[in-house]
Amino acid sequence: MAVKREHELVPAHEIMSENEVKKLMQEMGVQTYNLPKILVTDPQAVKLGAKTGQILKIHRKDGENEYPYYRYVVED
């Protein structure tokens, strides 16, 4: 479930389940640590209660289209 954003320019974020992550990594042919990083102290990560090692799915919009982006949660 994506977290409600407080500002229209902040895209929705959600923590992916282990099954979703496993499927995504197989499709992309990468490991979680190969994804771009997001700090566990990032405001959206804090709001979601994200923990180090989890993957966040970010729902970015470009006009009418929505594109998913993924970030690996890391310590400071």
PyMOL commands that place a pseudoatom at each C-alpha (Angstrom):
pseudoatom trace, name=CA, resn=MET, resi=1, chain=A, elem=C, hetatm=0, pos=[0.000, 0.000, 0.000]
pseudoatom trace, name=CA, resn=ALA, resi=2, chain=A, elem=C, hetatm=0, pos=[1.460, 3.329, -1.053]
pseudoatom trace, name=CA, resn=VAL, resi=3, chain=A, elem=C, hetatm=0, pos=[1.789, 6.014, 1.595]
pseudoatom trace, name=CA, resn=LYS, resi=4, chain=A, elem=C, hetatm=0, pos=[-0.272, 9.163, 1.100]
pseudoatom trace, name=CA, resn=ARG, resi=5, chain=A, elem=C, hetatm=0, pos=[1.930, 12.070, 0.200]
pseudoatom trace, name=CA, resn=GLU, resi=6, chain=A, elem=C, hetatm=0, pos=[1.704, 15.450, 1.854]
pseudoatom trace, name=CA, resn=HIS, resi=7, chain=A, elem=C, hetatm=0, pos=[2.629, 17.430, -1.245]
pseudoatom trace, name=CA, resn=GLU, resi=8, chain=A, elem=C, hetatm=0, pos=[1.561, 16.933, -4.852]
pseudoatom trace, name=CA, resn=LEU, resi=9, chain=A, elem=C, hetatm=0, pos=[5.186, 16.913, -6.077]
pseudoatom trace, name=CA, resn=VAL, resi=10, chain=A, elem=C, hetatm=0, pos=[6.171, 14.004, -3.803]
pseudoatom trace, name=CA, resn=PRO, resi=11, chain=A, elem=C, hetatm=0, pos=[5.432, 10.690, -5.535]
pseudoatom trace, name=CA, resn=ALA, resi=12, chain=A, elem=C, hetatm=0, pos=[3.764, 7.861, -3.632]
pseudoatom trace, name=CA, resn=HIS, resi=13, chain=A, elem=C, hetatm=0, pos=[6.155, 5.390, -1.958]
pseudoatom trace, name=CA, resn=GLU, resi=14, chain=A, elem=C, hetatm=0, pos=[5.561, 1.843, -0.731]
pseudoatom trace, name=CA, resn=ILE, resi=15, chain=A, elem=C, hetatm=0, pos=[7.593, -0.942, 0.851]
pseudoatom trace, name=CA, resn=MET, resi=16, chain=A, elem=C, hetatm=0, pos=[7.732, -3.992, -1.404]
pseudoatom trace, name=CA, resn=SER, resi=17, chain=A, elem=C, hetatm=0, pos=[7.035, -7.479, -0.024]
pseudoatom trace, name=CA, resn=GLU, resi=18, chain=A, elem=C, hetatm=0, pos=[9.741, -10.152, -0.112]
pseudoatom trace, name=CA, resn=ASN, resi=19, chain=A, elem=C, hetatm=0, pos=[7.903, -11.977, -2.907]
pseudoatom trace, name=CA, resn=GLU, resi=20, chain=A, elem=C, hetatm=0, pos=[7.637, -8.794, -4.986]
pseudoatom trace, name=CA, resn=VAL, resi=21, chain=A, elem=C, hetatm=0, pos=[11.352, -8.110, -4.482]
pseudoatom trace, name=CA, resn=LYS, resi=22, chain=A, elem=C, hetatm=0, pos=[12.338, -11.653, -5.447]
pseudoatom trace, name=CA, resn=LYS, resi=23, chain=A, elem=C, hetatm=0, pos=[10.261, -11.470, -8.642]
pseudoatom trace, name=CA, resn=LEU, resi=24, chain=A, elem=C, hetatm=0, pos=[11.608, -8.005, -9.525]
pseudoatom trace, name=CA, resn=MET, resi=25, chain=A, elem=C, hetatm=0, pos=[15.243, -9.062, -9.001]
pseudoatom trace, name=CA, resn=GLN, resi=26, chain=A, elem=C, hetatm=0, pos=[14.736, -12.091, -11.256]
pseudoatom trace, name=CA, resn=GLU, resi=27, chain=A, elem=C, hetatm=0, pos=[13.116, -9.942, -13.964]
pseudoatom trace, name=CA, resn=MET, resi=28, chain=A, elem=C, hetatm=0, pos=[15.831, -7.281, -13.785]
pseudoatom trace, name=CA, resn=GLY, resi=29, chain=A, elem=C, hetatm=0, pos=[18.713, -9.734, -13.331]
pseudoatom trace, name=CA, resn=VAL, resi=30, chain=A, elem=C, hetatm=0, pos=[20.275, -7.729, -10.484]
pseudoatom trace, name=CA, resn=GLN, resi=31, chain=A, elem=C, hetatm=0, pos=[20.728, -7.924, -6.711]
pseudoatom trace, name=CA, resn=THR, resi=32, chain=A, elem=C, hetatm=0, pos=[18.992, -5.545, -4.308]
pseudoatom trace, name=CA, resn=TYR, resi=33, chain=A, elem=C, hetatm=0, pos=[22.260, -3.735, -3.509]
pseudoatom trace, name=CA, resn=ASN, resi=34, chain=A, elem=C, hetatm=0, pos=[22.629, -2.857, -7.230]
pseudoatom trace, name=CA, resn=LEU, resi=35, chain=A, elem=C, hetatm=0, pos=[19.577, -0.564, -7.049]
pseudoatom trace, name=CA, resn=PRO, resi=36, chain=A, elem=C, hetatm=0, pos=[19.871, 3.163, -6.356]
pseudoatom trace, name=CA, resn=LYS, resi=37, chain=A, elem=C, hetatm=0, pos=[19.958, 3.854, -2.624]
pseudoatom trace, name=CA, resn=ILE, resi=38, chain=A, elem=C, hetatm=0, pos=[17.676, 5.770, -0.274]
pseudoatom trace, name=CA, resn=LEU, resi=39, chain=A, elem=C, hetatm=0, pos=[18.648, 6.586, 3.288]
pseudoatom trace, name=CA, resn=VAL, resi=40, chain=A, elem=C, hetatm=0, pos=[16.663, 5.063, 6.126]
pseudoatom trace, name=CA, resn=THR, resi=41, chain=A, elem=C, hetatm=0, pos=[16.442, 8.654, 7.435]
pseudoatom trace, name=CA, resn=ASP, resi=42, chain=A, elem=C, hetatm=0, pos=[14.772, 9.959, 4.248]
pseudoatom trace, name=CA, resn=PRO, resi=43, chain=A, elem=C, hetatm=0, pos=[11.411, 11.514, 5.199]
pseudoatom trace, name=CA, resn=GLN, resi=44, chain=A, elem=C, hetatm=0, pos=[9.412, 9.063, 3.075]
pseudoatom trace, name=CA, resn=ALA, resi=45, chain=A, elem=C, hetatm=0, pos=[11.332, 6.054, 4.435]
pseudoatom trace, name=CA, resn=VAL, resi=46, chain=A, elem=C, hetatm=0, pos=[10.735, 7.273, 7.990]
pseudoatom trace, name=CA, resn=LYS, resi=47, chain=A, elem=C, hetatm=0, pos=[7.034, 7.836, 7.304]
pseudoatom trace, name=CA, resn=LEU, resi=48, chain=A, elem=C, hetatm=0, pos=[6.716, 4.276, 5.976]
pseudoatom trace, name=CA, resn=GLY, resi=49, chain=A, elem=C, hetatm=0, pos=[8.760, 2.790, 8.801]
pseudoatom trace, name=CA, resn=ALA, resi=50, chain=A, elem=C, hetatm=0, pos=[11.221, 1.336, 6.263]
pseudoatom trace, name=CA, resn=LYS, resi=51, chain=A, elem=C, hetatm=0, pos=[14.117, -0.697, 7.554]
pseudoatom trace, name=CA, resn=THR, resi=52, chain=A, elem=C, hetatm=0, pos=[17.622, -1.154, 6.162]
pseudoatom trace, name=CA, resn=GLY, resi=53, chain=A, elem=C, hetatm=0, pos=[17.638, -3.752, 3.375]
pseudoatom trace, name=CA, resn=GLN, resi=54, chain=A, elem=C, hetatm=0, pos=[14.054, -3.204, 2.251]
pseudoatom trace, name=CA, resn=ILE, resi=55, chain=A, elem=C, hetatm=0, pos=[13.098, -1.984, -1.218]
pseudoatom trace, name=CA, resn=LEU, resi=56, chain=A, elem=C, hetatm=0, pos=[10.847, 1.022, -1.785]
pseudoatom trace, name=CA, resn=LYS, resi=57, chain=A, elem=C, hetatm=0, pos=[8.751, 1.295, -4.922]
pseudoatom trace, name=CA, resn=ILE, resi=58, chain=A, elem=C, hetatm=0, pos=[8.204, 4.896, -5.971]
pseudoatom trace, name=CA, resn=HIS, resi=59, chain=A, elem=C, hetatm=0, pos=[5.268, 5.701, -8.245]
pseudoatom trace, name=CA, resn=ARG, resi=60, chain=A, elem=C, hetatm=0, pos=[6.395, 8.598, -10.447]
pseudoatom trace, name=CA, resn=LYS, resi=61, chain=A, elem=C, hetatm=0, pos=[4.074, 10.163, -12.973]
pseudoatom trace, name=CA, resn=ASP, resi=62, chain=A, elem=C, hetatm=0, pos=[4.962, 11.723, -16.306]
pseudoatom trace, name=CA, resn=GLY, resi=63, chain=A, elem=C, hetatm=0, pos=[1.812, 13.291, -17.629]
pseudoatom trace, name=CA, resn=GLU, resi=64, chain=A, elem=C, hetatm=0, pos=[-0.719, 10.474, -17.891]
pseudoatom trace, name=CA, resn=ASN, resi=65, chain=A, elem=C, hetatm=0, pos=[1.877, 7.687, -17.527]
pseudoatom trace, name=CA, resn=GLU, resi=66, chain=A, elem=C, hetatm=0, pos=[3.137, 6.221, -14.267]
pseudoatom trace, name=CA, resn=TYR, resi=67, chain=A, elem=C, hetatm=0, pos=[6.595, 4.691, -13.969]
pseudoatom trace, name=CA, resn=PRO, resi=68, chain=A, elem=C, hetatm=0, pos=[7.904, 2.660, -11.026]
pseudoatom trace, name=CA, resn=TYR, resi=69, chain=A, elem=C, hetatm=0, pos=[11.311, 3.456, -9.557]
pseudoatom trace, name=CA, resn=TYR, resi=70, chain=A, elem=C, hetatm=0, pos=[13.016, 1.319, -6.938]
pseudoatom trace, name=CA, resn=ARG, resi=71, chain=A, elem=C, hetatm=0, pos=[15.319, 2.279, -4.081]
pseudoatom trace, name=CA, resn=TYR, resi=72, chain=A, elem=C, hetatm=0, pos=[17.325, 0.100, -1.682]
pseudoatom trace, name=CA, resn=VAL, resi=73, chain=A, elem=C, hetatm=0, pos=[17.084, 1.352, 1.922]
pseudoatom trace, name=CA, resn=VAL, resi=74, chain=A, elem=C, hetatm=0, pos=[20.513, 1.889, 3.536]
pseudoatom trace, name=CA, resn=GLU, resi=75, chain=A, elem=C, hetatm=0, pos=[21.899, 3.335, 6.771]
pseudoatom trace, name=CA, resn=ASP, resi=76, chain=A, elem=C, hetatm=0, pos=[23.313, 6.866, 6.917]
for i in range(1, 76): cmd.bond("trace and resi %d" % i, "trace and resi %d" % (i + 1))
show_as sticks, trace
zoom trace
